[in-house]
Amino acid sequence: MQIRFGTDGWRGVIARDFTFDNVRRVAAAVAGFLEETGRAGQGVAMGFDRRFLSREFAAEAAGVLAARGIRVWVAAEAVPTPVVSWAVRRLGLGGGVMITASHNPPEWNGVKFKEHLGCAARTATSARLEELLAGVPETVACLGPTEARRRGLWAALDVWDEYRQALWEFVDRDRIRRAGLAVGVDAMHGCAAPWLLRLLDEAGCRVEAMRADDNPGFGGVPPEPLEEHLAGLAARVREAGLAVGLANDGDADRIGAVDERGRYFSTQRIFAVILHHLLETKGLRGRVVRSASGTVMADLMARRRGLGVVETPIGFKFIGEVLLEPGTLIGGEESGGIGIPAFGPERDGLLNALLLVEIVAGRGHGIRRALDEVFRDTGYFAYRRVDLPLAPGRAPAVRANLEALAEPADLAGRRVLRVSRTDGLRFERDDDSWLLVRPSGTEPKLRLYAEARSREDVAALLEAGHRLVERVLESAPPAPAPSGP
């Protein structure tokens, strides 16, 4: 099979695509990349999440690297992806490998590669890994852990003390401790659980934990902190009178939240609140980066302070490339990944969870009230995304028709000032509201995103998007029929 690296590594269904043989091949390509870039001698950090056989897949990948003479620092237990990325920078390693399928359903697993800078594999790196994979044989040499240790090529990855110290240098633990907050945590059975619970305990929080146990099936719910998956956390916050509810995805690089009233707090608003906190409370400045589906509130806050804004295609690897540039303050995506280069050029769900708690502690009220401060800065905004089914194979034609679409003068009754083609079509209107239409890069879906100054206007924009999509689909050719045997 042909292995492709998507927006953040390679993923496949366990036993069908994601097999020990294919994991060995990917590890061999990583070894080849490290050798040709002169970084093999620096070693590699190896982590894994709580998915079925992740520990065993990690051992196989580590064994392949060791067989090539590359020293590997292997986690003893499941570890969050951002910790592996942080360890790469802290230990000065040549790269990092994380066995995880992030927020995907339980039958999936995957491999993420982290570059020596502690960031997600950049576009050129992913392309080179795919090229190297083409030359990897079906059978790949692999050392067992005992032999790798005997040769001095297998060490323990243990950065808890240093990582937590770095977090508390960025987040005000004393302020949180003085507030004496009661916090809800829905770990969604992911690997954030022991890490975040220990951190909140250190900060003197009373924690109500949910789904913190190790369950490779994730209780039948994909470990993605979407509104429909956080009803239990919302109920717990309401019933127990908690200050905030926090959730992370399966490998803890994304953040989700519930406010003090037990209502879902969208990822767009999380990004806006954290950005406002960095600007107004921590006094930080710098360029703001968001994906094509990111909130306009970030643009407005940045521009009113004379700060630059960069829009990237969807996928955190594109944001990560800008985070590496000097003068960047923050980067965020609509799916809940937020990176702050002052801490590291990687999205970090643990850091962002602690920042939300710091926000609540510092203001003496919940994040919904903190959002009111943002609205005083930008005005009110509501947001919604709708996913429409798209027949497999139609995405290229739909994307081409979107590219060729004539730009409208107005949309849902307001003038269109600008159309961005960074990823799909983003129509920006004269009141700062916007609509984005794009085929998904990972699923057979056509996505509509809308943000506007009222819920009614969001609905009107989405309706206009539906009409636009009907025109695009009518003019796109049908999907090619599957080839026969």
C-alpha positions in Angstrom: 0.0 0.0 0.0 1.0 3.6 -0.5 1.5 5.5 2.8 0.6 9.2 2.7 1.3 11.8 5.3 -1.7 14.1 5.8 -2.0 17.3 7.8 -0.3 15.7 10.8 1.4 12.4 10.0 0.1 9.1 8.7 -3.1 7.4 10.0 -4.7 4.1 9.1 -7.1 1.5 10.4 -5.5 -1.0 12.8 -4.7 -4.4 11.2 -6.0 -3.3 7.7 -3.6 -0.4 7.0 -1.9 0.3 10.3 0.2 -2.9 10.7 3.5 -3.7 12.3 5.1 -4.1 8.9 4.0 -0.6 7.8 5.0 1.0 11.1 8.5 -0.5 10.6 8.6 1.0 7.1 7.6 4.4 8.3 10.3 4.2 11.0 12.8 3.3 8.4 11.9 6.3 6.4 12.3 8.5 9.5 15.7 7.0 10.0 16.7 7.7 6.4 15.5 11.3 6.8 17.5 11.8 10.0 20.6 10.3 8.3 20.4 12.5 5.3 19.8 15.7 7.3 22.8 14.8 9.6 20.6 14.5 12.8 20.7 10.8 13.4 23.4 11.2 16.0 21.2 13.4 18.1 18.7 10.6 18.8 14.9 10.5 18.8 12.1 10.8 21.4 9.5 8.0 21.1 6.0 8.4 22.6 2.7 6.6 22.4 -1.0 7.2 23.4 -3.5 4.9 25.0 -4.8 3.3 21.8 -4.9 -0.4 21.2 -1.3 -1.7 20.8 0.2 1.8 20.7 2.9 0.7 23.2 3.8 -2.3 21.0 3.9 -0.2 17.8 6.2 2.3 19.5 8.5 -0.5 20.5 8.7 -1.7 16.9 9.4 1.8 15.6 12.1 2.3 18.3 13.6 -1.1 17.4 13.9 0.0 13.7 15.7 3.2 14.6 18.0 1.4 17.0 18.8 -1.1 14.3 20.1 1.8 12.3 22.3 2.9 15.2 20.0 5.8 16.3 19.5 6.2 20.0 15.9 6.3 21.1 14.4 7.8 24.3 11.3 5.7 24.8 8.4 6.7 27.1 7.5 4.1 29.8 3.8 5.0 29.8 1.4 6.8 27.5 2.5 10.4 27.0 0.8 13.5 25.4 2.1 14.5 22.0 3.0 18.0 23.1 5.3 16.5 25.7 7.2 14.5 23.1 7.5 17.7 21.0 8.7 19.6 24.0 11.2 16.9 24.9 12.8 17.0 21.4 13.7 20.7 21.9 14.6 20.3 25.6 17.0 17.3 25.0 18.3 18.7 21.7 17.2 15.6 19.7 17.1 15.1 16.0 13.3 14.4 16.0 10.4 12.8 17.7 8.0 10.0 16.8 4.5 9.7 18.4 2.3 6.7 17.9 -1.3 8.2 17.9 -4.3 8.8 15.8 -5.2 11.9 17.9 -9.0 12.3 17.9 -9.8 9.6 15.4 -12.2 6.7 16.3 -10.6 3.8 18.3 -10.0 1.5 15.3 -7.5 4.0 13.9 -3.8 4.6 14.9 -1.1 6.7 13.4 2.4 8.0 13.4 3.3 11.7 13.9 6.9 12.9 13.2 8.2 15.9 15.1 11.2 17.8 13.7 14.3 18.8 15.7 12.7 22.2 16.4 9.9 20.5 18.3 7.3 21.3 15.6 5.1 19.1 13.5 6.6 17.8 10.3 6.5 20.6 7.8 5.2 20.2 4.2 8.6 19.6 2.7 9.5 17.1 5.4 6.3 15.1 4.9 6.9 15.0 1.2 10.5 13.8 1.7 9.4 11.1 4.1 6.9 9.8 1.4 9.7 9.8 -1.1 12.0 7.8 1.2 9.1 5.4 2.0 9.0 4.4 -1.7 12.5 3.0 -1.4 12.0 1.1 1.9 11.9 -2.7 1.4 9.0 -4.8 2.7 11.2 -6.4 5.3 12.9 -4.0 7.8 15.5 -4.8 10.4 14.4 -4.3 14.0 16.1 -4.7 17.4 14.3 -5.9 20.5 14.4 -3.7 23.6 16.8 -5.9 25.4 19.4 -5.9 22.7 18.9 -2.2 22.0 19.5 -1.4 25.7 22.6 -3.7 25.7 24.0 -1.6 22.8 23.2 1.7 24.5 20.6 2.6 22.0 17.5 2.5 24.2 17.0 5.0 27.1 14.0 6.1 29.2 12.1 9.3 28.2 11.3 11.0 31.5 10.8 14.8 31.3 7.9 15.2 33.7 9.8 17.4 36.2 11.3 19.7 33.5 8.0 20.0 31.5 5.9 20.9 34.5 8.5 23.4 35.6 8.4 25.0 32.2 4.6 25.2 32.4 4.6 26.9 35.8 7.2 29.4 34.5 4.6 30.4 31.9 1.4 30.0 33.9 0.9 31.7 37.3 0.4 28.7 39.6 0.2 30.9 42.7 -2.6 32.9 41.3 -4.5 29.7 40.6 -3.8 28.3 44.1 -5.1 31.5 45.7 -8.4 31.2 43.8 -9.1 27.7 45.2 -11.1 26.7 42.1 -13.2 23.6 41.5 -12.5 22.3 38.0 -14.1 19.6 35.9 -11.8 17.5 33.6 -13.1 15.2 30.9 -10.0 13.3 29.7 -12.0 11.3 27.2 -9.9 8.3 28.1 -6.9 10.0 26.5 -3.3 10.3 27.6 -3.8 13.8 29.1 -5.5 12.4 32.2 -2.6 11.7 34.6 -0.7 14.7 33.5 -3.4 17.3 33.7 -4.8 15.9 36.9 -1.4 16.1 38.6 -0.9 19.7 37.4 -4.2 20.9 38.6 -3.6 19.2 42.0 -0.3 21.0 42.3 -2.2 24.3 41.7 -4.5 23.6 44.6 -7.6 22.9 42.4 -10.4 20.6 43.5 -10.8 18.4 40.5 -13.9 16.5 39.3 -12.5 14.0 36.8 -14.4 12.0 34.2 -13.3 9.3 31.7 -9.8 9.5 33.1 -9.2 5.7 33.0 -7.3 3.9 30.3 -9.9 2.6 27.8 -8.6 1.9 24.2 -12.2 1.8 23.0 -12.8 5.3 24.4 -16.2 4.2 25.7 -17.5 4.1 22.1 -17.0 7.9 21.7 -14.1 9.3 19.5 -11.8 11.3 21.8 -12.5 14.6 20.2 -13.8 17.4 22.5 -16.7 18.4 20.3 -20.0 19.8 21.8 -21.9 16.5 21.2 -19.2 14.6 23.1 -19.1 16.8 26.2 -22.7 16.6 27.4 -21.5 14.7 30.5 -18.9 17.3 31.4 -21.5 20.1 30.9 -23.9 18.3 33.3 -21.1 17.8 35.9 -20.2 21.5 35.8 -23.8 22.5 36.3 -24.5 20.0 39.1 -21.4 20.6 41.0 -21.1 24.3 40.5 -17.6 24.1 39.0 -15.7 27.1 37.8 -14.8 25.6 34.4 -14.8 22.3 32.5 -11.8 21.2 30.5 -11.4 18.5 27.9 -8.5 17.2 25.7 -8.5 15.0 22.7 -6.8 11.6 22.6 -3.2 12.8 22.5 -3.8 16.1 24.3 -2.7 18.6 21.6 -6.3 20.0 21.4 -8.4 21.8 23.9 -12.2 21.9 24.5 -14.1 23.6 27.3 -17.4 24.1 29.1 -18.2 27.4 30.8 -19.3 28.1 34.4 -22.9 27.7 33.4 -22.3 24.2 31.9 -22.5 25.4 28.3 -20.2 24.4 25.5 -17.5 27.0 24.9 -16.5 26.9 21.3 -12.9 26.5 20.2 -13.1 29.8 18.3 -13.9 31.5 21.6 -11.2 29.6 23.5 -8.6 31.0 21.0 -10.0 34.5 21.3 -10.0 34.4 25.1 -6.4 33.1 25.4 -5.2 35.6 22.8 -6.8 38.4 24.8 -5.3 37.1 28.0 -1.8 37.1 26.4 -2.2 40.6 25.2 -3.9 42.3 28.1 -2.8 40.2 31.2 0.7 39.0 30.2 1.5 42.1 28.0 2.8 40.0 25.2 2.9 41.2 21.6 3.6 39.6 18.2 2.1 38.3 15.0 -1.2 36.4 15.2 -1.6 33.3 13.0 -4.9 31.5 12.3 -6.1 29.0 9.8 -8.6 29.9 7.0 -11.4 28.7 9.3 -10.2 30.7 12.3 -12.1 33.4 14.1 -12.1 37.0 12.9 -12.0 38.1 16.6 -8.2 37.3 16.4 -7.8 39.6 13.4 -9.7 42.5 15.1 -7.7 42.2 18.4 -4.4 42.1 16.5 -5.1 44.9 14.1 -6.3 47.3 16.8 -2.9 46.9 18.4 -0.9 47.2 15.2 -0.1 43.6 15.1 0.2 41.5 11.9 -2.2 38.7 11.0 -1.3 35.6 8.9 -3.9 33.3 7.4 -2.8 29.7 6.6 -4.4 26.7 5.0 -6.2 24.3 7.4 -3.8 21.9 9.2 -1.6 22.9 12.1 1.6 22.1 10.2 1.0 25.3 8.2 0.5 27.3 11.4 3.6 25.6 12.9 5.8 26.9 10.1 4.8 30.5 10.9 5.3 29.9 14.7 8.9 29.2 13.9 9.4 32.7 12.5 10.6 35.4 15.0 8.0 37.8 16.2 5.0 35.4 16.3 2.8 35.5 19.4 0.3 32.7 18.8 -1.3 30.4 16.3 -4.6 28.7 16.4 -7.0 26.6 14.4 -10.8 26.1 14.5 -10.4 22.5 15.8 -8.9 23.5 19.1 -5.1 23.4 18.4 -3.3 26.5 19.8 0.4 27.0 19.9 2.4 29.7 21.7 6.0 29.9 20.5 7.2 31.5 23.8 6.5 28.0 25.2 7.1 26.0 22.0 6.1 25.8 18.3 3.6 23.1 18.9 -0.1 23.0 19.9 -0.4 22.0 23.5 -3.7 21.1 25.1 -2.2 20.9 28.6 -0.7 24.4 28.4 -4.0 25.8 27.1 -6.0 24.1 29.8 -3.9 25.7 32.4 -4.2 29.1 30.7 -8.0 28.8 30.9 -7.8 28.0 34.6 -5.4 31.0 35.1 -7.9 33.2 33.2 -10.7 32.1 35.5 -8.5 32.5 38.6 -7.2 35.9 37.8 -10.6 37.5 37.1 -12.6 35.9 39.9 -15.2 34.8 37.4 -15.7 32.2 34.6 -14.6 32.1 31.0 -18.0 33.3 29.8 -17.3 36.6 31.6 -13.8 36.6 30.2 -15.4 36.3 26.7 -17.4 39.5 27.5 -14.1 41.3 27.7 -13.2 40.1 24.3 -16.6 41.2 23.0 -16.0 44.7 24.4 -12.8 44.7 22.2 -14.2 43.2 19.0 -18.0 43.2 19.3 -20.2 40.1 19.6 -19.7 37.1 17.3 -21.5 33.8 17.0 -20.1 30.8 15.0 -21.3 27.6 13.5 -19.9 24.8 11.2 -22.0 22.5 9.1 -20.6 19.4 7.3 -22.3 18.1 4.2 -21.7 14.7 2.7 -19.6 14.6 -0.5 -19.3 11.5 -2.6 -15.8 10.0 -2.5 -13.8 11.1 -5.5 -15.8 14.4 -6.1 -13.6 16.6 -4.0 -11.0 17.5 -6.7 -13.8 18.6 -9.1 -15.6 20.5 -6.4 -12.4 22.3 -5.4 -11.7 23.2 -9.0 -15.2 24.6 -9.4 -14.9 26.6 -6.2 -11.6 28.1 -7.5 -13.4 29.2 -10.8 -16.4 30.6 -9.0 -17.1 34.3 -9.8 -16.8 36.4 -6.6 -20.2 37.8 -5.5 -20.7 41.5 -4.8 -22.9 40.7 -1.8 -23.8 37.7 0.3 -26.9 37.3 2.5 -27.7 41.0 2.2 -24.3 42.5 3.0 -21.4 43.6 0.7 -18.5 41.2 0.2 -15.2 43.1 0.8 -12.7 40.3 0.1 -12.6 36.7 -0.9 -9.7 34.6 0.4 -8.6 31.5 -1.5 -6.1 30.3 1.0 -8.1 27.1 1.5 -11.5 26.9 -0.2 -13.4 30.2 -0.5 -13.7 32.6 2.5 -16.1 35.4 1.8 -15.5 38.4 4.2 -18.3 40.9 4.4 -18.3 44.6 5.4 -19.3 44.0 9.0 -16.3 41.5 9.6 -18.6 38.5 9.3 -17.5 35.7 7.0 -18.4 32.4 5.3 -16.0 29.7 4.3 -16.8 26.9 1.9 -14.2 24.0 1.4 -14.0 20.3 0.8 -12.4 18.5 3.7 -8.9 17.3 3.2 -9.4 14.2 5.3 -13.0 13.1 4.9 -15.6 12.9 2.1 -17.4 16.1 3.3 -18.0 19.6 2.2 -17.7 22.0 5.1 -19.5 25.3 5.6 -18.2 27.7 8.3 -19.8 31.0 9.3 -19.1 33.6 11.9 -21.3 36.7 12.2 -22.5 39.3 14.7 -25.7 37.4 15.5 -26.9 33.9 15.5 -29.6 34.8 12.9 -26.9 36.2 10.6 -24.9 33.0 11.0 -27.9 31.0 9.9 -28.4 33.4 6.9 -24.8 33.0 5.9 -25.0 29.2 6.1 -28.2 29.3 4.0 -26.4 31.3 1.4 -23.6 28.8 1.6 -26.0 26.0 0.9 -27.3 27.7 -2.3 -23.7 28.4 -3.4 -22.8 24.7 -2.8 -25.8 23.6 -4.9 -24.5 25.6 -7.9 -21.0 24.1 -7.4 -22.2 20.5 -7.2 -24.5 20.9 -10.2 -21.5 22.0 -12.4 -19.1 19.4 -11.0 -18.8 16.1 -12.8 -19.9 13.0 -10.9 -17.3 10.9 -9.1 -15.5 8.5 -11.3 -16.8 4.9 -11.1 -14.5 2.5 -9.2 -12.3 0.5 -11.6 -13.1 -3.1 -12.0 -10.8 -6.1 -11.3 
